[in-house]
Amino acid sequence: MPLLKPDPTFYPSPRLAMQGPPEKYAFVAALNPPGSKLNDALLVVDVDPDSRTYGQQVGQVKMPEFGDELHHFGWNACSSALCPYAPHPHVERRYLVVPGLRSSRIHIIDIKPNPRKPKIVKVIEPEEVFARTNYSRPHTIHCGPEGIYVSALGAPNGDGPGGIFMLDCETFEILGQWEMSRGPQFLHYDFWWHLGFDTLLSSEWGTPNMIENGLQPDLLLSNKYGHQMHVWDLRRRRHLQALDLGNEQQMVLEMRPAHDPTKAYGFVGVVVSLKDLSASVWLWHRNNGAWDLKKVIEIPAEPADPEKLPAMLKDFKAVPPLVTDINLSLDDKFLYVS
């Protein structure tokens, strides 16, 4: 139901968000372990230090089908709803949009009136995702200026291209593919934006057929995984520029833009370099009117006894760090790398 006033959890700036009250509950994806016949679930954890159940699981909702592989879920709405050119100020941040990476099923979960008792209010079946977007394997959810943006790794048959599709933030109807002009983009993983610069950027991993059965050494050693970022006109949904990190930089994954809306920079993590097995973090930024990339962190591989290594690593005589996730603090002062 629309609100008469903007949702109090929508903030015009990161500074104001940091001054707001902290969250009292955290929502955590729980996956079934290999060999298990359990369905995935969304767990509720009490993170209120003043609560008697602080740090404990206080609720859960089980997914209705087996084999979803829950991944990066998100809210139906957030501060992006205050974007001046596409405002949705009266929508409520109430629903979690929870995709199944392997099943291509999307769950809409209501966390009100009691966050300890979340409930599934809608399930978007994979057949509908395939038919209305020609995408599959929904991976990441971002609430944005024109609705809910969903990252998808590939096509229904497991090949490419991957990309972004849209959901209505109130009805959760699928609105179709986001891209109007794709250009050379084929592989896809994460995406983020700089609203003040009308720019969206995306990264690359691999198609579902390249990743679902594990990393394929022949593809990796022949530089077939993602090694580019892509720059898009956010409002016109058109590809503007490809930023190539180099063929040896394989799997350009998690992106974290500056939270300050007046700044046009961010960080992206690279899993591995085929040159020396190092992992790295790159800075994207504006350079003389265009977007550019610069390596700012390199994490070297650790030397190891070749006899203890799998065949693919023996010649390197080292173990790669394999950076998989990064995060940027809300004040843009600290970057966390794992």
Secondary structure, DSSP 8 states (H G I E B T S, - for coil): ---SS--TT--SSHHHHHHS---SEEEEEE---TT-----EEEEEE--TTSTTTTSEEEEEE-SSS---B-B-EES--GGGG-TTS--TT----EEEEEBTTT--EEEEE--S-TTS-EEEEEE-HHHHHHHHS-EEEEEEEEETTEEEEEEEE-TTS-S--EEEEE-TTT--EEEE--SB-TT------EEEEGGGTEEEE-B---HHHHTT---HHHHHTT-S--EEEEEETTTTEEEEEEE--TTEEEEEEEEE-SSTT--EEEEEEEEETTTS-EEEEEEEEETTEEEEEEEEEE--EE--GGGS-HHHHTTTEE------EEE-TTS--EEE-
